[in-house]
Amino acid sequence: MSNLKRLFVNGRYGQVHARVSGPETATRRPLVCLHMFPQSGRNFEYFVEAASEDRLVVAPDFPGYGESSPPPHPISAEDYASATWDAIDALELCKVHGQIDIFGIHAGAKLAVELANQRPGGVNRIALSSAAVLDKPEIERLKGIFSPIKLDEDGSRFKHLWRLLVDNRGPEMSLEMCATSFAEMLRGGEGYEWGHMAVFEYNYKFADILTKIQHPVALLNPGDELYKYTPRSAEFLPNCTLIDLPNWTHGYLEAHAEAAADIITHWMDGTYKKAAE
């Protein structure tokens, strides 16, 4: 029987939805998982259960995504991070151990860094997946790819989003998994690209902020479209371990949930060994 629960807490933009799993009395620090855009905490549904044997694992939906209430207007990456701290505080995740661990993927990795930047003392260890330092031309190219598409009767927006999913999927990501991700994309409504645009702007300062992060950081580098860019981040992080995963691509949190949970939980416990890859 699944141990996964879903709940809502109040935040600055309304209610925040989260997936939660873990024992009643956890012996480890809580682990907060941050999703990519325009997705939701459903990215982590399999991972949350796999990683929650001895810790509380929480995957919130950012404001405006999944089932979380949307902000009234576009917000910044810093605002998304602050809103996530609202949910962490409402769930009292720092109450017992005083700190949390954080795992973020793609845009969620950038926001994981900002959470640590806003409250360094509230974070113990960090894992980032596909967290690339990008130059200005690369950022501008991404802005073009993910520029919001207006609704029309031909379904141009939906065709574009579907093609992005299918063209970037790896061999372990089935069409059924793509369809599930596609459904999550549509839940963002007309603000579906607000998150991406906020993080693209954050990219201009990302490298500088990385230099301030003193926490131990695991930098996971799966073989997705950011594979050749993600290692750049290791050059700016004072305390970083690069974990190369070329055979993992989009969908690895489902296809390799147990193996991913093994890497992340050992990293958070300070017991990670290269042989665990």
Accessible surface in RSA format (square Angstrom, percent):
REM  Atomic radii and reference values for relative SASA: ProtOr
REM  Chains: A
REM  Algorithm: Lee & Richards
REM  Probe-radius: 1.40
REM  Slices: 20
REM RES _ NUM      All-atoms   Total-Side   Main-Chain    Non-polar    All polar
REM                ABS   REL    ABS   REL    ABS   REL    ABS   REL    ABS   REL
RES MET A   1   243.14 125.9 154.37 102.2  88.77 211.4 131.69 112.0 111.45 147.7
RES SER A   2    68.77  58.1  43.20  57.7  25.57  58.9  44.89  95.6  23.89  33.5
RES ASN A   3    71.76  49.5  63.67  61.5   8.09  19.5  32.04  77.1  39.72  38.4
RES LEU A   4    33.55  18.7  11.27   8.1  22.27  56.0  11.27   7.9  22.27  59.9
RES LYS A   5   140.74  68.7 135.71  83.3   5.02  12.0  83.46  75.1  57.27  61.0
RES ARG A   6   126.07  52.9  94.17  48.0  31.90  76.0  36.41  49.8  89.66  54.3
RES LEU A   7    57.28  31.9  52.08  37.3   5.20  13.1  57.28  40.2   0.00   0.0
RES PHE A   8    91.92  46.0  67.13  41.6  24.80  64.5  67.13  40.7  24.80  71.0
RES VAL A   9    22.24  14.6  15.79  14.3   6.45  15.5  22.24  19.3   0.00   0.0
RES ASN A  10   113.47  78.2 102.47  99.0  11.00  26.5  31.55  75.9  81.92  79.2
RES GLY A  11    22.98  28.3   0.00   N/A  22.98  28.3   8.43  23.1  14.55  32.6
RES ARG A  12   132.57  55.7  90.02  45.9  42.55 101.3  42.18  57.6  90.39  54.8
RES TYR A  13    49.45  23.1  29.78  16.9  19.67  51.2  27.28  20.5  22.17  27.3
RES GLY A  14    33.03  40.7   0.00   N/A  33.03  40.7  29.19  80.1   3.83   8.6
RES GLN A  15    84.79  47.4  83.39  60.9   1.40   3.3  21.24  45.2  63.54  48.2
RES VAL A  16     9.52   6.3   9.52   8.6   0.00   0.0   9.52   8.3   0.00   0.0
RES HIS A  17     1.21   0.7   1.21   0.8   0.00   0.0   0.41   0.4   0.80   0.9
RES ALA A  18     0.40   0.4   0.40   0.6   0.00   0.0   0.40   0.6   0.00   0.0
RES ARG A  19     7.77   3.3   7.77   4.0   0.00   0.0   0.00   0.0   7.77   4.7
RES VAL A  20    15.26  10.0  15.09  13.7   0.16   0.4  15.09  13.1   0.16   0.4
RES SER A  21     2.35   2.0   0.14   0.2   2.21   5.1   2.21   4.7   0.14   0.2
RES GLY A  22    16.81  20.7   0.00   N/A  16.81  20.7   0.00   0.0  16.81  37.7
RES PRO A  23    47.69  34.8  29.76  27.1  17.93  65.2  40.89  33.8   6.81  42.3
RES GLU A  24   188.41 108.2 143.31 108.4  45.10 107.4  65.60 126.9 122.81 100.3
RES THR A  25   117.14  83.3 101.26 102.7  15.88  37.9  73.62  98.9  43.52  65.8
RES ALA A  26    30.69  28.2  13.14  20.3  17.55  39.9  13.18  18.6  17.51  46.4
RES THR A  27   100.47  71.5  75.86  76.9  24.61  58.7  75.30 101.1  25.17  38.0
RES ARG A  28   101.17  42.5  97.61  49.8   3.56   8.5  12.66  17.3  88.51  53.6
RES ARG A  29    82.22  34.5  78.63  40.1   3.58   8.5   2.66   3.6  79.56  48.2
RES PRO A  30    11.14   8.1  11.14  10.2   0.00   0.0  11.14   9.2   0.00   0.0
RES LEU A  31     0.18   0.1   0.18   0.1   0.00   0.0   0.18   0.1   0.00   0.0
RES VAL A  32     0.40   0.3   0.40   0.4   0.00   0.0   0.40   0.3   0.00   0.0
RES CYS A  33     0.05   0.0   0.00   0.0   0.05   0.1   0.00   0.0   0.05   0.1
RES LEU A  34     0.17   0.1   0.14   0.1   0.03   0.1   0.17   0.1   0.00   0.0
RES HIS A  35     0.00   0.0   0.00   0.0   0.00   0.0   0.00   0.0   0.00   0.0
RES MET A  36    36.30  18.8  36.30  24.0   0.00   0.0  15.85  13.5  20.45  27.1
RES PHE A  37     6.20   3.1   0.00   0.0   6.20  16.1   0.00   0.0   6.20  17.7
RES PRO A  38     2.98   2.2   2.93   2.7   0.05   0.2   2.93   2.4   0.05   0.3
RES GLN A  39     6.26   3.5   6.24   4.6   0.01   0.0   2.07   4.4   4.18   3.2
RES SER A  40     0.45   0.4   0.35   0.5   0.10   0.2   0.12   0.3   0.33   0.5
RES GLY A  41     0.03   0.0   0.00   N/A   0.03   0.0   0.03   0.1   0.00   0.0
RES ARG A  42   101.98  42.8  96.81  49.4   5.17  12.3  10.28  14.1  91.70  55.6
RES ASN A  43    26.08  18.0  16.35  15.8   9.73  23.4   8.55  20.6  17.53  16.9
RES PHE A  44     0.00   0.0   0.00   0.0   0.00   0.0   0.00   0.0   0.00   0.0
RES GLU A  45    47.44  27.2  47.31  35.8   0.13   0.3  14.01  27.1  33.44  27.3
RES TYR A  46   130.75  61.0 123.76  70.4   6.99  18.2  79.81  60.0  50.94  62.8
RES PHE A  47     0.00   0.0   0.00   0.0   0.00   0.0   0.00   0.0   0.00   0.0
RES VAL A  48     0.00   0.0   0.00   0.0   0.00   0.0   0.00   0.0   0.00   0.0
RES GLU A  49    68.86  39.5  53.28  40.3  15.58  37.1  18.28  35.4  50.58  41.3
RES ALA A  50    27.46  25.3   2.52   3.9  24.94  56.7   9.31  13.1  18.15  48.1
RES ALA A  51     3.17   2.9   0.00   0.0   3.17   7.2   1.90   2.7   1.27   3.4
RES SER A  52     7.55   6.4   4.24   5.7   3.31   7.6   0.18   0.4   7.37  10.3
RES GLU A  53   159.65  91.7 134.36 101.6  25.29  60.2  58.41 113.0 101.24  82.7
RES ASP A  54    45.80  32.1  43.15  42.9   2.65   6.3  20.68  48.7  25.12  25.0
RES ARG A  55     3.73   1.6   3.73   1.9   0.00   0.0   0.02   0.0   3.71   2.2
RES LEU A  56    46.87  26.1  46.87  33.5   0.00   0.0  46.87  32.9   0.00   0.0
RES VAL A  57     0.00   0.0   0.00   0.0   0.00   0.0   0.00   0.0   0.00   0.0
RES VAL A  58     1.91   1.3   1.91   1.7   0.00   0.0   1.91   1.7   0.00   0.0
RES ALA A  59     0.00   0.0   0.00   0.0   0.00   0.0   0.00   0.0   0.00   0.0
RES PRO A  60     5.08   3.7   4.60   4.2   0.48   1.8   4.60   3.8   0.48   3.0
RES ASP A  61     1.53   1.1   0.65   0.6   0.87   2.1   0.00   0.0   1.53   1.5
RES PHE A  62     2.38   1.2   0.72   0.4   1.66   4.3   2.38   1.4   0.00   0.0
RES PRO A  63     5.05   3.7   4.25   3.9   0.80   2.9   4.60   3.8   0.45   2.8
RES GLY A  64    12.63  15.6   0.00   N/A  12.63  15.6   7.28  20.0   5.34  12.0
RES TYR A  65     2.40   1.1   2.11   1.2   0.29   0.8   2.40   1.8   0.00   0.0
RES GLY A  66    10.82  13.3   0.00   N/A  10.82  13.3   1.16   3.2   9.66  21.6
RES GLU A  67    60.30  34.6  39.98  30.2  20.32  48.4  16.80  32.5  43.50  35.5
RES SER A  68     8.06   6.8   0.10   0.1   7.95  18.3   0.17   0.4   7.88  11.0
RES SER A  69    35.64  30.1  29.27  39.1   6.36  14.7  13.58  28.9  22.05  30.9
RES PRO A  70    89.93  65.5  80.65  73.5   9.28  33.7  80.65  66.6   9.28  57.7
RES PRO A  71     5.79   4.2   0.83   0.8   4.96  18.0   0.83   0.7   4.96  30.8
RES PRO A  72   109.26  79.6  69.08  63.0  40.18 146.0  82.09  67.8  27.17 168.9
RES HIS A  73    98.42  53.8  97.02  67.4   1.41   3.6  71.64  73.8  26.79  31.2
RES PRO A  74    85.61  62.4  70.99  64.7  14.62  53.1  71.39  58.9  14.22  88.4
RES ILE A  75    12.08   6.9   0.46   0.3  11.62  28.0   6.72   4.8   5.36  14.5
RES SER A  76    46.13  39.0  38.57  51.5   7.56  17.4  39.11  83.3   7.02   9.8
RES ALA A  77     1.25   1.2   0.41   0.6   0.85   1.9   0.41   0.6   0.85   2.2
RES GLU A  78    51.60  29.6  51.36  38.9   0.24   0.6  37.90  73.3  13.70  11.2
RES ASP A  79    48.19  33.8  48.12  47.9   0.07   0.2   0.60   1.4  47.59  47.5
RES TYR A  80     0.90   0.4   0.90   0.5   0.00   0.0   0.00   0.0   0.90   1.1
RES ALA A  81     0.00   0.0   0.00   0.0   0.00   0.0   0.00   0.0   0.00   0.0
RES SER A  82    25.61  21.6  24.03  32.1   1.58   3.6   6.81  14.5  18.80  26.3
RES ALA A  83     2.23   2.0   1.61   2.5   0.62   1.4   1.87   2.6   0.36   0.9
RES THR A  84     5.47   3.9   1.92   1.9   3.55   8.5   3.72   5.0   1.75   2.6
RES TRP A  85     4.28   1.7   4.28   2.1   0.00   0.0   4.28   2.3   0.00   0.0
RES ASP A  86    30.88  21.6  25.43  25.3   5.45  12.9   9.72  22.9  21.15  21.1
RES ALA A  87     1.70   1.6   1.70   2.6   0.00   0.0   1.70   2.4   0.00   0.0
RES ILE A  88     3.42   1.9   3.26   2.4   0.16   0.4   3.29   2.4   0.13   0.4
RES ASP A  89    66.69  46.7  50.94  50.7  15.75  37.2  31.31  73.7  35.38  35.3
RES ALA A  90    51.48  47.3  16.60  25.6  34.88  79.3  29.25  41.2  22.23  58.9
RES LEU A  91    41.59  23.2  20.44  14.6  21.15  53.2  24.42  17.2  17.17  46.2
RES GLU A  92   104.07  59.7  89.16  67.5  14.91  35.5  28.37  54.9  75.70  61.8
RES LEU A  93     7.48   4.2   3.27   2.3   4.21  10.6   5.22   3.7   2.26   6.1
RES CYS A  94    34.36  26.0  27.75  30.9   6.61  15.5  23.83  60.4  10.53  11.4
RES LYS A  95   153.91  75.1 117.55  72.1  36.36  86.6  82.87  74.6  71.04  75.7
RES VAL A  96   124.73  82.1  92.16  83.4  32.58  78.5  97.07  84.3  27.67  75.0
RES HIS A  97    68.12  37.2  41.60  28.9  26.53  67.9  30.10  31.0  38.03  44.2
RES GLY A  98    41.87  51.6   0.00   N/A  41.87  51.6  28.83  79.1  13.03  29.2
RES GLN A  99    43.84  24.5  43.84  32.0   0.00   0.0   8.46  18.0  35.38  26.8
RES ILE A 100     0.00   0.0   0.00   0.0   0.00   0.0   0.00   0.0   0.00   0.0
RES ASP A 101     2.61   1.8   2.61   2.6   0.00   0.0   0.00   0.0   2.61   2.6
RES ILE A 102     0.00   0.0   0.00   0.0   0.00   0.0   0.00   0.0   0.00   0.0
RES PHE A 103     0.00   0.0   0.00   0.0   0.00   0.0   0.00   0.0   0.00   0.0
RES GLY A 104     0.00   0.0   0.00   N/A   0.00   0.0   0.00   0.0   0.00   0.0
RES ILE A 105     6.31   3.6   6.31   4.7   0.00   0.0   6.31   4.5   0.00   0.0
RES HIS A 106    27.69  15.1  24.32  16.9   3.36   8.6  13.27  13.7  14.42  16.8
RES ALA A 107    10.25   9.4   3.79   5.8   6.46  14.7   6.01   8.5   4.24  11.2
RES GLY A 108     0.00   0.0   0.00   N/A   0.00   0.0   0.00   0.0   0.00   0.0
RES ALA A 109     0.00   0.0   0.00   0.0   0.00   0.0   0.00   0.0   0.00   0.0
RES LYS A 110    11.39   5.6  11.39   7.0   0.00   0.0   2.78   2.5   8.61   9.2
RES LEU A 111     0.00   0.0   0.00   0.0   0.00   0.0   0.00   0.0   0.00   0.0
RES ALA A 112     0.00   0.0   0.00   0.0   0.00   0.0   0.00   0.0   0.00   0.0
RES VAL A 113     0.76   0.5   0.76   0.7   0.00   0.0   0.76   0.7   0.00   0.0
RES GLU A 114     5.37   3.1   5.37   4.1   0.00   0.0   0.00   0.0   5.37   4.4
RES LEU A 115     0.00   0.0   0.00   0.0   0.00   0.0   0.00   0.0   0.00   0.0
RES ALA A 116     0.30   0.3   0.00   0.0   0.30   0.7   0.00   0.0   0.30   0.8
RES ASN A 117    46.03  31.7  31.07  30.0  14.96  36.0   1.86   4.5  44.17  42.7
RES GLN A 118    60.77  34.0  29.75  21.7  31.02  73.9  27.04  57.6  33.73  25.6
RES ARG A 119    95.55  40.1  91.46  46.6   4.08   9.7  36.36  49.7  59.19  35.9
RES PRO A 120    78.55  57.2  74.54  67.9   4.01  14.6  74.75  61.7   3.80  23.6
RES GLY A 121    59.49  73.4   0.00   N/A  59.49  73.4  42.38 116.3  17.11  38.3
RES GLY A 122    12.42  15.3   0.00   N/A  12.42  15.3   9.78  26.8   2.64   5.9
RES VAL A 123     2.20   1.4   0.00   0.0   2.20   5.3   0.00   0.0   2.20   6.0
RES ASN A 124    30.46  21.0  25.34  24.5   5.12  12.3   1.30   3.1  29.17  28.2
RES ARG A 125    50.89  21.4  50.89  25.9   0.00   0.0   0.80   1.1  50.09  30.4
RES ILE A 126     0.52   0.3   0.52   0.4   0.00   0.0   0.52   0.4   0.00   0.0
RES ALA A 127     0.00   0.0   0.00   0.0   0.00   0.0   0.00   0.0   0.00   0.0
RES LEU A 128     0.18   0.1   0.18   0.1   0.00   0.0   0.18   0.1   0.00   0.0
RES SER A 129     0.95   0.8   0.95   1.3   0.00   0.0   0.00   0.0   0.95   1.3
RES SER A 130     1.86   1.6   0.63   0.8   1.22   2.8   0.09   0.2   1.76   2.5
RES ALA A 131     0.00   0.0   0.00   0.0   0.00   0.0   0.00   0.0   0.00   0.0
RES ALA A 132     0.44   0.4   0.30   0.5   0.14   0.3   0.30   0.4   0.14   0.4
RES VAL A 133    18.93  12.5  18.55  16.8   0.38   0.9  18.93  16.5   0.00   0.0
RES LEU A 134    17.18   9.6   6.19   4.4  11.00  27.6   6.64   4.7  10.54  28.4
RES ASP A 135    71.56  50.1  61.69  61.4   9.87  23.3  39.63  93.3  31.93  31.8
RES LYS A 136   136.08  66.4 129.81  79.7   6.26  14.9  73.02  65.7  63.06  67.2
RES PRO A 137    96.31  70.2  84.65  77.2  11.66  42.4  91.16  75.3   5.14  32.0
RES GLU A 138    28.09  16.1  26.66  20.2   1.43   3.4  16.54  32.0  11.55   9.4
RES ILE A 139     1.54   0.9   1.54   1.1   0.00   0.0   1.54   1.1   0.00   0.0
RES GLU A 140    75.62  43.4  65.91  49.9   9.71  23.1  33.21  64.2  42.41  34.6
RES ARG A 141   129.31  54.3 116.46  59.4  12.85  30.6  71.00  97.0  58.31  35.3
RES LEU A 142    27.03  15.1  27.03  19.3   0.00   0.0  27.03  19.0   0.00   0.0
RES LYS A 143    46.21  22.5  44.04  27.0   2.17   5.2  26.37  23.7  19.84  21.1
RES GLY A 144    54.39  67.1   0.00   N/A  54.39  67.1  36.30  99.6  18.09  40.5
RES ILE A 145    57.39  32.7  48.58  36.2   8.81  21.2  55.16  39.7   2.23   6.1
RES PHE A 146    37.74  18.9  37.03  22.9   0.71   1.8  37.74  22.9   0.00   0.0
RES SER A 147    52.76  44.6  49.27  65.8   3.48   8.0  20.48  43.6  32.27  45.2
RES PRO A 148    72.32  52.7  53.40  48.7  18.92  68.8  53.47  44.1  18.85 117.1
RES ILE A 149    48.10  27.4  44.18  32.9   3.92   9.5  47.95  34.5   0.15   0.4
RES LYS A 150   180.22  87.9 171.69 105.3   8.53  20.3 117.21 105.5  63.01  67.1
RES LEU A 151   100.91  56.2  77.16  55.2  23.75  59.7  77.51  54.4  23.40  63.0
RES ASP A 152    67.76  47.5  44.46  44.3  23.30  55.1  39.26  92.4  28.50  28.4
RES GLU A 153   187.47 107.6 145.78 110.3  41.70  99.3  67.11 129.8 120.36  98.3
RES ASP A 154   103.88  72.8  90.84  90.4  13.04  30.8  16.96  39.9  86.93  86.7
RES GLY A 155    14.26  17.6   0.00   N/A  14.26  17.6  13.81  37.9   0.45   1.0
RES SER A 156    42.88  36.2  37.47  50.0   5.41  12.5  21.46  45.7  21.42  30.0
RES ARG A 157    15.70   6.6  15.44   7.9   0.26   0.6   2.86   3.9  12.83   7.8
RES PHE A 158    75.22  37.6  74.15  45.9   1.06   2.8  74.56  45.2   0.66   1.9
RES LYS A 159   129.59  63.2 123.93  76.0   5.66  13.5  88.40  79.6  41.18  43.9
RES HIS A 160    56.44  30.8  49.00  34.1   7.45  19.1  35.79  36.9  20.66  24.0
RES LEU A 161     2.14   1.2   2.14   1.5   0.00   0.0   2.14   1.5   0.00   0.0
RES TRP A 162    77.79  31.2  77.79  37.7   0.00   0.0  58.22  31.0  19.57  31.8
RES ARG A 163   121.07  50.8 121.03  61.7   0.04   0.1  60.48  82.7  60.59  36.7
RES LEU A 164    30.45  17.0  27.79  19.9   2.66   6.7  28.92  20.3   1.53   4.1
RES LEU A 165    19.83  11.0  15.82  11.3   4.01  10.1  18.47  13.0   1.36   3.7
RES VAL A 166    28.34  18.6  21.84  19.8   6.50  15.7  21.84  19.0   6.50  17.6
RES ASP A 167    96.97  67.9  62.22  61.9  34.75  82.2  28.53  67.2  68.43  68.2
RES ASN A 168    56.46  38.9  44.00  42.5  12.45  30.0  10.12  24.4  46.33  44.8
RES ARG A 169    89.34  37.5  67.93  34.6  21.40  51.0   7.11   9.7  82.23  49.8
RES GLY A 170     6.91   8.5   0.00   N/A   6.91   8.5   5.78  15.9   1.13   2.5
RES PRO A 171   133.91  97.6  89.86  81.9  44.04 160.1 103.70  85.6  30.21 187.7
RES GLU A 172    39.97  22.9  20.12  15.2  19.84  47.2  24.09  46.6  15.88  13.0
RES MET A 173    10.54   5.5  10.07   6.7   0.47   1.1   9.19   7.8   1.34   1.8
RES SER A 174    52.02  44.0  44.18  59.0   7.85  18.1  46.65  99.3   5.38   7.5
RES LEU A 175    99.22  55.3  94.10  67.3   5.11  12.9  94.42  66.3   4.79  12.9
RES GLU A 176   139.13  79.9 129.70  98.1   9.43  22.5  48.62  94.0  90.50  73.9
RES MET A 177    31.60  16.4  28.99  19.2   2.62   6.2  15.84  13.5  15.76  20.9
RES CYS A 178     0.00   0.0   0.00   0.0   0.00   0.0   0.00   0.0   0.00   0.0
RES ALA A 179    50.46  46.4  44.67  68.9   5.78  13.2  45.57  64.2   4.88  12.9
RES THR A 180    44.94  32.0  38.76  39.3   6.18  14.7  22.80  30.6  22.13  33.5
RES SER A 181    14.41  12.2  13.00  17.3   1.41   3.2   1.95   4.2  12.46  17.5
RES PHE A 182    40.06  20.0  40.06  24.8   0.00   0.0  40.06  24.3   0.00   0.0
RES ALA A 183    51.35  47.2  46.74  72.1   4.61  10.5  48.85  68.8   2.50   6.6
RES GLU A 184     5.64   3.2   5.26   4.0   0.38   0.9   1.90   3.7   3.75   3.1
RES MET A 185    13.79   7.1  13.39   8.9   0.41   1.0  13.39  11.4   0.41   0.5
RES LEU A 186    75.22  41.9  55.86  40.0  19.36  48.7  59.87  42.0  15.35  41.3
RES ARG A 187   108.03  45.4  78.18  39.9  29.85  71.1  33.31  45.5  74.72  45.3
RES GLY A 188    11.19  13.8   0.00   N/A  11.19  13.8   0.62   1.7  10.58  23.7
RES GLY A 189    35.49  43.8   0.00   N/A  35.49  43.8  34.31  94.1   1.18   2.7
RES GLU A 190   114.15  65.5  92.19  69.7  21.96  52.3  67.12 129.8  47.04  38.4
RES GLY A 191    14.10  17.4   0.00   N/A  14.10  17.4   5.86  16.1   8.25  18.5
RES TYR A 192     4.56   2.1   4.56   2.6   0.00   0.0   3.42   2.6   1.14   1.4
RES GLU A 193     3.17   1.8   2.26   1.7   0.91   2.2   0.08   0.2   3.09   2.5
RES TRP A 194    69.41  27.9  66.59  32.2   2.82   6.6  54.10  28.8  15.32  24.8
RES GLY A 195     0.00   0.0   0.00   N/A   0.00   0.0   0.00   0.0   0.00   0.0
RES HIS A 196    19.49  10.7  19.49  13.5   0.00   0.0   5.27   5.4  14.22  16.6
RES MET A 197    49.74  25.8  48.81  32.3   0.92   2.2  36.90  31.4  12.83  17.0
RES ALA A 198     9.66   8.9   0.14   0.2   9.52  21.7   7.31  10.3   2.35   6.2
RES VAL A 199     5.01   3.3   5.01   4.5   0.00   0.0   5.01   4.4   0.00   0.0
RES PHE A 200    10.03   5.0  10.03   6.2   0.00   0.0  10.03   6.1   0.00   0.0
RES GLU A 201    90.55  52.0  86.71  65.6   3.84   9.2  46.31  89.6  44.24  36.1
RES TYR A 202     3.41   1.6   0.86   0.5   2.55   6.6   3.02   2.3   0.39   0.5
RES ASN A 203     9.49   6.5   2.54   2.5   6.95  16.7   0.17   0.4   9.33   9.0
RES TYR A 204    94.20  44.0  60.13  34.2  34.07  88.7  61.25  46.0  32.94  40.6
RES LYS A 205    93.69  45.7  92.32  56.6   1.37   3.3  52.82  47.5  40.87  43.5
RES PHE A 206     1.63   0.8   1.63   1.0   0.00   0.0   1.63   1.0   0.00   0.0
RES ALA A 207    22.71  20.9  21.85  33.7   0.87   2.0  21.90  30.8   0.81   2.2
RES ASP A 208    97.66  68.4  95.70  95.2   1.97   4.7  22.55  53.1  75.11  74.9
RES ILE A 209    11.25   6.4  11.25   8.4   0.00   0.0  11.25   8.1   0.00   0.0
RES LEU A 210     0.00   0.0   0.00   0.0   0.00   0.0   0.00   0.0   0.00   0.0
RES THR A 211    65.44  46.5  54.21  55.0  11.23  26.8  41.18  55.3  24.26  36.7
RES LYS A 212   131.28  64.0 110.10  67.6  21.18  50.4  68.64  61.8  62.63  66.7
RES ILE A 213     3.41   1.9   3.03   2.3   0.39   0.9   3.26   2.3   0.15   0.4
RES GLN A 214   120.67  67.5 108.17  79.1  12.51  29.8  56.49 120.2  64.19  48.7
RES HIS A 215    20.33  11.1  16.59  11.5   3.74   9.6  17.15  17.7   3.18   3.7
RES PRO A 216    33.23  24.2  33.23  30.3   0.00   0.0  33.23  27.4   0.00   0.0
RES VAL A 217     0.67   0.4   0.67   0.6   0.00   0.0   0.67   0.6   0.00   0.0
RES ALA A 218     0.00   0.0   0.00   0.0   0.00   0.0   0.00   0.0   0.00   0.0
RES LEU A 219     0.00   0.0   0.00   0.0   0.00   0.0   0.00   0.0   0.00   0.0
RES LEU A 220     0.00   0.0   0.00   0.0   0.00   0.0   0.00   0.0   0.00   0.0
RES ASN A 221     2.84   2.0   2.84   2.7   0.00   0.0   0.00   0.0   2.84   2.7
RES PRO A 222     1.52   1.1   1.39   1.3   0.12   0.4   1.39   1.1   0.12   0.8
RES GLY A 223    23.90  29.5   0.00   N/A  23.90  29.5   6.06  16.6  17.85  40.0
RES ASP A 224    18.13  12.7   3.34   3.3  14.79  35.0   6.98  16.4  11.15  11.1
RES GLU A 225    84.66  48.6  57.13  43.2  27.53  65.5  52.27 101.1  32.39  26.4
RES LEU A 226    24.88  13.9  24.70  17.7   0.18   0.5  24.88  17.5   0.00   0.0
RES TYR A 227    75.84  35.4  75.25  42.8   0.59   1.5  58.48  43.9  17.36  21.4
RES LYS A 228   152.88  74.6 128.36  78.8  24.52  58.4  79.01  71.1  73.87  78.7
RES TYR A 229    29.09  13.6  29.09  16.5   0.00   0.0   9.92   7.5  19.17  23.6
RES THR A 230     0.36   0.3   0.36   0.4   0.00   0.0   0.00   0.0   0.36   0.5
RES PRO A 231    43.54  31.7  39.65  36.1   3.89  14.1  39.89  32.9   3.65  22.7
RES ARG A 232    74.33  31.2  73.23  37.3   1.10   2.6  29.46  40.3  44.87  27.2
RES SER A 233     0.00   0.0   0.00   0.0   0.00   0.0   0.00   0.0   0.00   0.0
RES ALA A 234    32.42  29.8  20.03  30.9  12.40  28.2  20.24  28.5  12.18  32.3
RES GLU A 235   141.66  81.3 101.28  76.6  40.38  96.1  46.23  89.4  95.43  77.9
RES PHE A 236    70.20  35.1  62.30  38.6   7.89  20.5  66.14  40.1   4.06  11.6
RES LEU A 237    11.38   6.3   0.23   0.2  11.15  28.0   0.59   0.4  10.79  29.0
RES PRO A 238    73.06  53.2  27.74  25.3  45.32 164.7  40.75  33.6  32.31 200.8
RES ASN A 239    69.42  47.9  65.71  63.5   3.71   8.9  12.67  30.5  56.75  54.9
RES CYS A 240    38.97  29.5   3.54   4.0  35.43  83.3   3.60   9.1  35.38  38.1
RES THR A 241    41.34  29.4  37.50  38.0   3.83   9.1  18.56  24.9  22.78  34.4
RES LEU A 242    60.60  33.7  50.99  36.5   9.61  24.2  50.99  35.8   9.61  25.9
RES ILE A 243     0.00   0.0   0.00   0.0   0.00   0.0   0.00   0.0   0.00   0.0
RES ASP A 244    58.27  40.8  51.54  51.3   6.73  15.9  27.15  63.9  31.12  31.0
RES LEU A 245    11.20   6.2   8.21   5.9   2.99   7.5  11.20   7.9   0.00   0.0
RES PRO A 246    68.81  50.1  54.61  49.8  14.20  51.6  54.61  45.1  14.20  88.2
RES ASN A 247   125.91  86.8 110.38 106.7  15.53  37.4  30.76  74.0  95.16  92.0
RES TRP A 248    29.20  11.7  29.20  14.1   0.00   0.0  11.79   6.3  17.41  28.2
RES THR A 249    17.16  12.2  16.56  16.8   0.60   1.4  17.16  23.1   0.00   0.0
RES HIS A 250    29.11  15.9  24.70  17.2   4.41  11.3  19.09  19.7  10.01  11.7
RES GLY A 251    17.13  21.1   0.00   N/A  17.13  21.1   7.08  19.4  10.06  22.5
RES TYR A 252    12.55   5.9  12.30   7.0   0.25   0.6  12.30   9.2   0.25   0.3
RES LEU A 253    10.17   5.7   9.40   6.7   0.77   1.9   9.40   6.6   0.77   2.1
RES GLU A 254    57.24  32.9  41.52  31.4  15.72  37.4  11.90  23.0  45.34  37.0
RES ALA A 255    48.39  44.5  10.35  16.0  38.04  86.5  21.94  30.9  26.46  70.1
RES HIS A 256    57.25  31.3  51.62  35.9   5.63  14.4  41.46  42.7  15.79  18.4
RES ALA A 257    12.04  11.1   9.70  15.0   2.34   5.3   9.70  13.7   2.34   6.2
RES GLU A 258   128.65  73.9 122.74  92.9   5.91  14.1  62.32 120.5  66.33  54.2
RES ALA A 259    46.14  42.4  36.79  56.8   9.35  21.3  43.72  61.6   2.42   6.4
RES ALA A 260     0.00   0.0   0.00   0.0   0.00   0.0   0.00   0.0   0.00   0.0
RES ALA A 261     3.58   3.3   3.41   5.3   0.17   0.4   3.58   5.0   0.00   0.0
RES ASP A 262    57.91  40.6  53.14  52.9   4.77  11.3  19.85  46.7  38.06  38.0
RES ILE A 263     1.07   0.6   1.07   0.8   0.00   0.0   1.07   0.8   0.00   0.0
RES ILE A 264     0.00   0.0   0.00   0.0   0.00   0.0   0.00   0.0   0.00   0.0
RES THR A 265    20.16  14.3  20.16  20.4   0.00   0.0  10.03  13.5  10.12  15.3
RES HIS A 266    68.72  37.6  68.03  47.3   0.69   1.8  37.63  38.8  31.09  36.2
RES TRP A 267    21.12   8.5  21.12  10.2   0.00   0.0  21.12  11.3   0.00   0.0
RES MET A 268     6.21   3.2   0.00   0.0   6.21  14.8   0.00   0.0   6.21   8.2
RES ASP A 269    45.81  32.1  16.69  16.6  29.12  68.9   8.56  20.1  37.25  37.2
RES GLY A 270    46.49  57.3   0.00   N/A  46.49  57.3  13.39  36.7  33.10  74.1
RES THR A 271    71.23  50.7  62.99  63.9   8.25  19.7  63.50  85.3   7.73  11.7
RES TYR A 272    27.59  12.9   7.50   4.3  20.09  52.3   7.56   5.7  20.03  24.7
RES LYS A 273   145.49  71.0 141.77  87.0   3.72   8.9  87.52  78.8  57.98  61.8
RES LYS A 274   120.85  59.0 107.90  66.2  12.94  30.8  90.84  81.8  30.01  32.0
RES ALA A 275   101.04  92.9  61.50  94.9  39.54  89.9  75.23 105.9  25.81  68.4
RES ALA A 276    36.02  33.1  10.83  16.7  25.18  57.3  22.19  31.3  13.82  36.6
RES GLU A 277    81.33  46.7  29.91  22.6  51.42 122.4  32.19  62.3  49.14  40.1
END  Absolute sums over single chains surface
CHAIN  1 A    11943.0       9401.4       2541.7       6539.3       5403.7
END  Absolute sums over all chains
TOTAL         11943.0       9401.4       2541.7       6539.3       5403.7
